[in-house]
């Protein structure tokens, strides 16, 4: 297995490994630590089916079931990712960490793309550790000890309304999380707020909370802390939701982009 860093702050391309086949304990160990170090790992020419994608995900933990989008029959752990000429909205069109609205947000997500437009459809990733490190010591100290309220209600209801889905009887998860979290493997401090699911910083008045959140969101949008992944057919991205945020660019309408994702639960 070979690793090649793709940007100074986030991301590495992994080669000379077939992740569609059973892996050895040493391979899983090396991938787990590479993920913690680089935040997101990129693979090419990986011909997953649903079973092999789930098997790969289970090397890193129990698989999650998405709170809003059902999986295909017999594969509830598979989250379809699809956009075409009929789409009113697509998944991930803003900076976010997957389902941070849950009490124990996932370790990571593994996305396999198998249908791609001729151009476009890239995904951006930004390092939450690099964002924290870019802050002044006084701002870092100010954010320590603060918590933020996250909820799926606003984003999922907006998205379902765009798709004509009535979710009036559905309840979405919510949770409080520290604004600054240490990574459980590396110990590196990470900013953990995002525009999809974070409502407010609990300890601050509304206007101060909004200003601080917008300031932090702007840091994630800074290209300095990002990498851009240009997908190929049968590429895979495996990102650490504890360490990065991501944004899917919907610039390929009316063309088709389709894939499948599994999400790995974090340890309780």
ROVO-677299 format. One record per atom (N, C-alpha, C, O): x, z, y. Coordinates in steps of 0.001 Angstrom, whole numbers, plus 500000, padded with zeros to 6 digits. Each point is the difference from the previous one (the first is absolute). Layout:
N
XZY ...
//
This chain:
268
500851500000498812 499149500000501188 500888500000501240 500943500785500103 498742498320500840 500754499897501242 499079500270501186 498839499591500006 501698501106501003 499275500301501230 500703499345501180 501227500023500091 497987499390500815 500545499427501223 499139500457501170 498816499673500076 501785501084500831 499276500466501184 499554498799500836 500762499053500195 497981500995500302 499483498861500765 499925500271501497 499828499064500781 500297502195499639 500069500331501417 500717501340500125 500120500721499010 500357499629502178 500755501248500132 499198501256499689 500570500996499556 498107498978500668 499221501225499919 499059500082498808 499656501100499568 499922497767499892 498955500068498973 500057498752499125 500195498887500489 499631501325498200 499817498885499086 501247499575499249 501099499962500553 498703499715498149 501070499441499174 499392499036499002 498911500236499479 501798498676500258 499582499035498986 500671500365498676 501202500258499943 497991499756498996 500485500379498674 500017498756499124 499016499262499942 502090500507499383 500130498843499112 500581500438498664 500415501146499825 499604497919499244 500551500223498659 499257501109499253 500612500813499308 498077499209500838 499153500911499243 498628499354499853 499491499392500941 499916500739497885 498651499494499726 499076501203499897 499963500678498973 499289499586502097 499149501191500029 498660499773499304 499172500909499938 500610497885499537 498775499762499216 500159500475498558 499019500058499259 502199500280500338 500283500446498638 500271501504499995 500273500576501053 499655500071497778 500317501429499943 501406500281500545 500937499236499766 499186501880500968 501263500367500632 500613501213499316 499297500801499385 502007499323500728 500697501172499477 499881501159500985 499661499797501166 500616501408498365 499967501170500877 500996499858501147 499709500396501129 501449499048498588 501000499846501063 499550498981501044 500272500177501188 499047498760498388 499479499026500966 498941500634500896 500001499787501213 499097500993498193 498964500671500789 500645500975500979 499601500064501163 501387500691498380 500709500945500867 500635499269501180 499873500439501143 500802498459498588 500672499257501068 498998499418500993 500245500014501207 498634499478498299 498978499451500897 499370501092500852 499750499802501189 499996501350498202 499394501109500745 500898500420501160 499516500229501109 501774499873498645 500917500421501060 500234498882501012 500197500275501184 499783498472498371 500112498889500946 498795499961500931 500140499722501191 498684500554498271 498793500030500827 500102501085501060 499679499764501165 500767501430498436 500128501096500955 501029499679501083 499823500381501157 501240498927498473 501055499681500965 499590498891500952 500273500089501197 499076498863498299 499743498799500803 498568499899500528 499748499215500914 499318501547498542 498628499997500495 499114498937499395 498816500244499768 501730498579499971 499231498925499366 500974499119499221 501089499680500474 498491499934498314 500797499139499132 499273498679499792 498786499978499802 501961498920500245 499437498665499847 500562499337498737 501201500045499735 497902499345499503 500360499308498763 499425498580500058 498979499765500646 501675499304498683 499484498637499906 499874499589498535 500649500561499117 498493498438500655 499829499393498663 499602501035498950 500582500067498918 498410500738501430 499476501015499085 498566499605499634 499103500061500842 500686499540497919 498716499446499578 499127501108499395 499796500064498788 499699500799502092 499135501089499564 498643499481499539 499471499045500569 499962501589498394 498557500022499804 499555501431500304 500831500849500324 497855499426499575 499521501332500378 500660501089499163 500372501046500532 499775498726498187 500551501035499121 501468500283500311 500408501160500058 500379497799500141 501423500240500274 500210500595501391 500935500774500204 498210498875500752 500109500611501329 499670501490499926 500677500820500619 498283499527498625 499657501415499848 501101500753499255 500323501135500350 500248498241498630 501083500659499263 501177500294500924 500565501093499955 499810497939500883 501102500225500933 499672501154500945 500843500866500232 497945499152500311 499630501074500906 500056501372499351 500403500975500634 499199499104498110 499941501301499309 501383500582499711 500107501184499681 500941498021500422 501344500573499895 500273500998501124 500867500864499865 498404499021501233 500275500815501181 498938501070500243 500164500841500883 498761499137498352 498971501018500143 498649499482499537 499864498856499568 499144502014500533 498629499623499657 499473499004501026 500328500097501183 498858498948498376 499455499001500911 498730500502500663 499190500695499386 500651498943501869 498851500401500804 498905498939499906 500255498863499603 498536501520500765 498871499075500131 499571500018501460 499749501069500556 500165497773500066 499757499910501436 498629500567500360 499030499750499286 500869501022501827 498726500629500352 498944499050500550 498832500376500093 501557498385500280 499030499098500621 499757498719499215 498885499479500017 502126500001499296 499901498678499382 500112500098498488 501023500464499496 497953499113499759 500059500083498536 500947498960499413 500200498930500575 500385501401498261 500869499065499302 499213499091499082 498795500189499833 501861498820499562 499329499106499051 499586500752498743 500529501072499706 498525498363499556 499472500645498793 501134500339499039 500843499159499687 499160502086499853 501011500453499060 501311500407500621 500893500485499305 499242499325502008 501258500327500686 499693500693501335 500285499438501057 499143501763498914 499640500658501262 501204500329500875 499845500207501204 501350499845498216 501199500322500776 500521498809500807 500833500173500889 498682498625498807 500454498792500697 499180499804501274 498771499939499954 501922499962501185 499345499720501273 500211498529500347 501134499594500258 497792499585499756 500160498594500383 500345499880501486 499395500668500839 501566498489499477 500378499690501377 499742498510500192 500663499171499378 498368500481501487 499581498601500054 499531499634501404 499289500763500655 501119498067499786 499490499419501227 499850498497499836 500870499346499426 498009500094501085 499787498553499912 499104499555501146 499814500739500967 499632498062498930 499207499424501090 498706500753500250 499402499846501065 500148500963497986 498759500758500173 500237501408500524 499039500714500286 502203499701499846 500310501392500348 499674500292501456 500321499212500889 499039501925499348 499763500503501354 501080500996500411 500196500258501188 500497500293497835 501051500987500226 500873500000498754 499526499664498915 501730500704501224 500875500156498837 500655501373500068 500038500636501053 500472499804497813 500590501331499917 501312500074500776 500816499079499962 499366502031500738 501308500332500542 500389499374501307 501192499868500281 497834499732500548 500322499329501266 500362500976501109 499533499841501128 501251501120498597 500453500959500998 500998500935499345 500038500122498776 500762500531502035 501001500902499438 499330501199499351 499156500658500608 501230499624498134 499379501113499285 500834500401498798 500856499252499526 498871501929500005 500455500473498693 498760500112499133 498993500561500433 501061498918498356 498802499885499168 499316501351499787 500630500996499642 498055498996500592 499077501128499786 500622501346500350 499954500936499201 500630499160501996 500505501291500474 498871500984500257 500245501173500283 498519498353499619 498830500857500206 499729500924498818 499149500884500105 501540498943498786 499778500863498842 500879501239500095 501005500015500711 498592501038498551 500725501268500069 501414499884499450 500906500692500463 499286498438498553 501324499782499415 500276498501499982 499816499355498968 500619500082502155 500159498545500093 500976499461498957 500864500732499516 498996497995500142 500769499446498886 501492499909500273 500455499919501141 500290500096497748 501447499795500058 500317498595500496 500797499823500922 498575499183498464 500342498634500366 498998498992499495 499085500333499247 501097498433501176 499123498896499617 500842498825499533 501094499757500511 498374499510498500 500707498877499385 499101498774500097 498981499920499314 501389499132501531 499183498814500267 500671498765499409 501170499720500261 498056499546498936 500442498745499386 499169498875500598 498772500040499936 501878498959500642 499284498871500584 500147498784499096 501107499627499610 497734499747500056 500045498855499090 499408498730500577 500188498926499428 499095501163501698 499542498806500716 500375500191501462 499678501025500601 501004497986499968 500492500125501365 499685498751500808 499938498904499443 499861501249501880 499858498823500861 501343499290500133 501041500549499638 498928498233500882 501248499250500171 500941500697500968 501220499899499867 498225500803501098 500818500771500934 499190501204500457 498775500022499880 501919500970500641 499328501205500481 499734500998498892 500440499829498863 498824501225501495 499656501037499043 501113500989499728 499993500666498964 500975499446501953 501097500946499811 499498501437500154 498913500241500526 501898500703499006 499707501417500173 501175500665500701 501156499780499640 498537501039501369 501008500771500721 500045501419499452 498969500565499633 502222500004500314 500195501386499601 500853500695501060 500953499416500517 498702501830499803 500737500771500998 500370501357499422 499218500612499272 501972499847501055 500533501251499465 499532501200500808 500284500099501194 498994500820498151 499550501223500665 501167500934500275 499947500795500939 501110499121498254 501187500801500252 500780499504501196 500487500797500802 499637497877499327 500695499439501155 499241500292501287 500615500243501038 498052499735498906 499202500349501175 500280501442500408 500209500276501182 499798500644497860 500306501402500322 501402500119500586 500192500671501014 500783498686498360 501384500103500464 500181499434501401 500918500406500713 498222498663499696 500126499378501317 499519500902501129 500270499724501169 499023501347498494 499452500892501015 501079500941500529 500964500314499302 498862500124501927 500930500973500567 499879501327499255 498945500287499434 502112500529500552 499892501314499354 498852500845500541 499364500733499243 500365499173502052 498886500775500567 498657499516499464 499123500816499712 500701497866500149 498743499494499453 499881500361498523 498920500373499543 502165499524499712 499969500414498601 499567501455499876 499162500334499163 501407500528501669 499651501422499950 498541500220500389 499323500854499426 500192498375501549 498609500133500442 499024499652498878 498972500659499843 501349498312499382 499082499544498952 500016500900498771 499030500028499243 502061500710500548 500088500884498841 498886501042500050 499762500618501038 499565499569497843 498938500998499922 498627499493500392 499005500686499766 500914498117500830 498697499430500338 499376499363498760 500705499523499111 497971500479500845 499266499350498915 499018498999500588 499591500117501155 500038498901498037 499058498968500451 498867499864498996 500186500186498798 498639499486501721 498813499777499171 499916498523499648 500024499138500878 499876500577497815 499863498638499480 498644499875499309 499568500914499297 499766497955500906 498714499750499342 499858498512499702 500458499154500767 498897500540498099 499724498612499662 498723499473500614 499696498814499869 499554502038500795 498656499634500448 500010498829500984 499278499022499809 501526501076501226 499987498978501053 500441498640499466 499317498998500214 501823500960499092 500536498713499552 499128499366498927 499684498814500087 499922501953498905 499237499400498900 498613499567500458 499507498965499551 499850501798501329 498676499574500494 500122498749500866 499143499118499932 501904500795500876 500219498786500797 500204498803499084 499401498945500210 501444501215498771 500286498876499113 498764499602499201 499712498812499857 499561502163499626 498802499678499225 498949499313500865 499318499090499530 500540501331501728 499051499344500900 500386498534500211 499130499130500033 502169500592500109 500465498619500151 499630499154498782 499703498812500124 500320501818498693 499721499278498760 498532500046499615 499620499483498949 499537501137501897 498571500072499718 499641500964498889 498981499822499332 501841501203500459 499764500991498947 499363501241500609 500510500546500979 498384499898498450 499327501213500459 500622501204499298 499813500193498799 500922500610501955 500618501194499420 499455501272500643 500681501024500047 498082498899500449 499423501130500732 499887501254499153 500005501110500534 499894498731498158 499893501168499136 501319500462499421 500028500919499181 501059498462501227 501302500310499412 500766500993500873 499923499948501228 500806500944498136 500865500936500711 501456499643499707 500362499696498863 500461500348502178 501407499649499864 500873501241500155 499615500949500683 501561499047498683 500845501197500042 500602500243501378 500142499082500808 500206502170499438 500709500381501218 500942501150499668 499789500730499032 501246499423501776 500999501039499737 500857500202501240 500074499134500870 500566502018499193 501000500285501019 501394499882499383 500233500434498872 500693498970501893 501383499871499538 500955500316501146 499650499796501163 501552500700498533 501002500190501049 500345498677500681 500053498953499354 500176501107501938 500439498808500730 501403499585499547 500318498812499951 500501502162499725 501346499751499477 500076500572498591 499759501190499794 500577497958499233 500081500448498601 501384499681499440 500524498913500244 500076502014499008 501239499664499303 499700499163498762 499021500248499296 501819498768500446 499826499210498787 500334500869498795 501031500672500001 498118499332498964 500218500920498877 501249499714499175 500475500884499287 500063497911500791 501209499662499240 501249500138500859 500968500637499585 499023498778501597 501195499965500844 500081501157500987 501088500332500470 497773500289499854 499972501032501019 499986499463501418 499889500778500947 500220497913499224 500008499402501335 498653500214500669 498959499906499350 501058500379501939 498759500267500715 499351498676500410 500665499062500438 498002500901499402 499220498777500207 498818500276500934 499387501065499931 500299497987500930 498764500071500783 498846499561499111 500075498966499336 498841501838500656 498878499686499108 498686499987500778 499151500874499823 500698498134501031 498730499696500663 499864498487500005 501005499290500022 497755500203499958 499815498547500014 498658499643500618 499072500809500016 500840497967500493 498839499598500800 498737499804499178 498906500035500564 501196499761498126 498802499827499181 499258501312499796 498782500062500163 501945500972499485 499359501206499479 500182501251500853 499244500956499827 501722499079501081 500233501203500796 499056500023501197 499929499046500775 499349502060499357 499056500163501107 500630500738501176 499885499557501143 500777501562498588 500479500847501090 501032500987499479 500034500320498812 500803500153502099 500901501117499707 499232501279500285 499517500206501113 500372500643497895 499069501127500064 500328501010501092 499093500579500597 502178499638499670 500400501078500902 500036499584501467 500336500818500857 499326497930499454 500097499498501366 498633499644500561 499098499644499243 500733500448502086 498784499470500621 499874498500499737 500987499330499693 497808500156500428 499716498615499614 500903498994500705 500546499104499355 499618501031501967 500789499010500735 501474500064499607 500648498963499862 499884502240499956 501395500131499590 500196499442498593 500978499301499734 498100501007499378 500072499486498634 500019498472499999 500833499385499335 498246500008501412 499914498539500036 501292499388500537 500464498981499489 500120501638501543 501227499467500587 501168500082499017 500769499048499867 499361502078499450 501087500159499034 499827499022498840 500969499378499563 497805500483499937 499770499079498888 500323498564500401 500642499277499238 498924500303501945 500295498634500436 501504499783500170 500514498922499702 500178502093500771 501456499925500125 500648499798498635 500904499176499859 498641501570499132 500571499879498659 499630498670499353 500828499383499330 497926500172500868 499601498701499441 500871498880500571 500361499065499286 499972501032501997 500832498969500626 501395499963499382 500616498937499925 499883502211499635 501307500029499335 499948499237498675 500926499256499677 498009500924499564 499873499258498744 499911498495500249 500433499205499166 499008500402501978 499861498579500332 501286499389500542 500048498794500242 500994502008499954 501277499508500517 500736499246498888 500266500581498947 500070498139501260 500692499238498950 501326500614499556 500480499703498906 500114501145501923 501263500641499639 499915500731498663 500975500033499249 497864500554500448 499867500869498830 499287499316498836 499557500664499063 500334498012500999 499170499260499050 500819499033499140 501152499681500292 498196499874498640 500410498794499298 498753499164499742 498890500530499940 501296498167499908 498883499074499778 500202499313498654 501022499355499767 497989500793499348 500098499425498658 499218498703499937 498791499975500228 501915498945499458 499377498695499805 499769499812498503 500936499818499221 497804500234500411 499627499959498595 500276498638499383 499937498967500667 500372501060498039 499974498809499168 499022500268498863 499659501150499724 499893497791499622 499118500188498853 500690500886498960 501147499768499617 498110501260499937 500492500994499034 501087500915500562 500824500527499253 499171499656502065 500789501071500601 499257501322499860 498777500034499866 501982501046500166 499459501359499939 500666500829501094 501210499914500207 497992500886500487 500520501011500920 499546501368499505 498823500201499701 502109500727500216 499728501379499587 500442500888501154 501195500169500241 497824500402500477 500350500794501174 499649501472499808 499074500362499275 501707500465501408 499867501452499976 499113500406501166 500429499955501153 498336500442498554 499062500362501062 500419501244500767 499486500252501089 501430500524498368 500497501191500682 501067499655501028 500334500822500854 500209497947499064 501177499647500791 499819498797500905 500796499808500919 498178499372498852 499807498800500810 498524499838500357 499115500556499350 500653498669501698 498686499419500270 500128498489499829 501101499450500026 497754499889499799 500035498546499837 498821499361500717 499019500662500337 501101498037499887 498982499207500699 499987498611499374 501036499342499903 497782500218499673 499838498662499424 499534499042501097 499009500264500681 501704498631499487 499696499056501076 498988498968499500 500261499270499044 498583500683501617 498951499042499625 500093498787500921 499195499842500917 501781499316498834 500231498813500821 499784498714499210 500394498922500446 498985501187498387 499891498858499082 498564499505499823 499762499101499194 499272501467501544 498613499529499913 499954498504500331 500648499580500959 498615499606498287 499044500315498926 500586499909498589 499254499859499030 502062500220500848 500633499816498697 499902501284499171 499589501049500496 500795498843498247 499801501096499049 501308500744499742 501061499399499836 498828501901500135 501099500900499614 499389501044499075 499041500673500379 501497499473498421 499350500861499009 501042500709499147 501017499424499612 498699501838500110 500895500783499159 499299501227499463 498782500137500118 501991500750499293 499447501230499437 500972501136500253 501216499808500030 498220501389500153 500812501168500340 499652501158499094 498834500197499657 502160500565499957 499769501311499412 500643501031500913 500991499726500677 498426501459499325 500474501080500852 500356501195499132 499225500405499133 501946500151501103 500519501103499195 499723501315500711 500370500175501161 498980500748498141 499720501305500578 501290500781500230 500975499847499265 499011500987501763 501099500934500207 499831501193499069 498898500282499531 502194500409500207 499917501224499206 499143501018500734 500065500107501225 499138500637498031 499103500990500621 500808501123500637 499425500926500571 
//
